[in-house]
Amino acid sequence: MPVVEIYTSPFCGYCHAAKRLLKQKGVAFTEIDVMQHPERKPEMINRANGGRTVPQIFIDGKHMGGCDDLHALDRQGGLDPLLKA
C-alpha cells in the first residue's frame, strides 16, 4: 500500500472532499493539520513547490496537488493504479 499524506486544516471544505475520496477508495492516509501544527506549514510549502493552500496531497512522496487535482486524476483513471502500487 502506498504512503499517502495530506496537509489539511479543519475548516477547509476541499480538505474534507479530498479525504472523503481517499476514504471511499479505502486508503489509509496520514493527515497533517497545519492549523494545529503551524510549524509544519513551511514543510508543506517546500514539498508542494510553493503551494500554500490546503489540501496538499502526496502519494509515496510525489506531490499530487490539491483536491481538484486528486479528483481530476481519479476521473482520468490515474488514481487507482497509484493507490494499488
C-alpha positions as CSV (number, residue, x, y, z in Angstrom):
1,M,0.0,0.0,0.0
2,P,1.4,3.4,-0.9
3,V,2.1,6.1,1.7
4,V,-0.5,8.8,1.4
5,E,-0.1,12.2,3.2
6,I,-2.5,15.1,3.2
7,Y,-1.9,18.5,4.7
8,T,-5.2,20.0,5.8
9,S,-7.0,22.5,8.0
10,P,-10.2,21.7,9.9
11,F,-12.4,24.4,8.2
12,C,-11.4,23.5,4.6
13,G,-14.2,22.1,2.5
14,Y,-11.7,21.0,-0.1
15,C,-9.7,19.1,2.5
16,H,-12.9,17.2,3.6
17,A,-13.7,16.4,0.0
18,A,-10.2,15.0,-0.7
19,K,-10.2,12.9,2.5
20,R,-13.7,11.6,1.6
21,L,-12.5,10.4,-1.8
22,L,-9.5,8.7,-0.2
23,K,-11.7,7.1,2.4
24,Q,-14.1,5.9,-0.3
25,K,-11.1,4.2,-2.0
26,G,-10.3,2.5,1.3
27,V,-6.9,4.2,1.5
28,A,-5.2,4.9,4.8
29,F,-3.6,8.3,5.0
30,T,-1.6,10.5,7.3
31,E,-3.3,13.8,7.9
32,I,-1.1,16.8,8.9
33,D,-3.3,19.6,10.3
34,V,-1.4,22.8,9.6
35,M,-3.6,24.9,11.9
36,Q,-2.9,22.5,14.8
37,H,0.8,22.2,13.8
38,P,1.7,25.5,12.2
39,E,5.4,24.6,12.3
40,R,4.6,22.0,9.6
41,K,3.3,24.6,7.1
42,P,6.8,25.6,5.8
43,E,7.5,21.9,5.2
44,M,4.2,21.6,3.2
45,I,5.1,24.7,1.1
46,N,8.6,23.4,0.4
47,R,7.3,19.9,-0.5
48,A,4.5,21.3,-2.7
49,N,6.9,23.5,-4.7
50,G,5.5,26.7,-3.2
51,G,1.9,25.6,-2.8
52,R,0.4,27.5,0.2
53,T,-3.2,26.3,0.2
54,V,-4.6,23.2,1.7
55,P,-5.1,20.4,0.9
56,Q,-1.7,19.4,-0.5
57,I,-1.6,15.7,-1.2
58,F,1.3,13.3,-1.6
59,I,1.4,9.7,-2.7
60,D,4.7,7.9,-2.0
61,G,6.3,11.3,-1.6
62,K,5.1,12.5,-5.0
63,H,3.1,15.7,-5.0
64,M,-0.4,15.2,-6.4
65,G,-1.6,18.7,-5.9
66,G,-4.8,19.7,-4.2
67,C,-8.4,18.4,-4.1
68,D,-9.3,19.3,-7.7
69,D,-6.1,17.7,-8.9
70,L,-6.9,14.5,-7.0
71,H,-10.4,14.3,-8.4
72,A,-9.2,15.0,-11.9
73,L,-6.7,12.2,-11.6
74,D,-9.4,9.9,-10.4
75,R,-11.7,10.9,-13.3
76,Q,-8.9,10.2,-15.8
77,G,-8.3,6.7,-14.2
78,G,-4.9,7.5,-12.9
79,L,-5.6,7.5,-9.1
80,D,-6.5,3.8,-8.6
81,P,-3.2,2.5,-10.1
82,L,-1.2,4.8,-7.8
83,L,-3.2,3.6,-4.8
84,K,-2.7,0.0,-5.6
85,A,1.0,0.2,-6.2
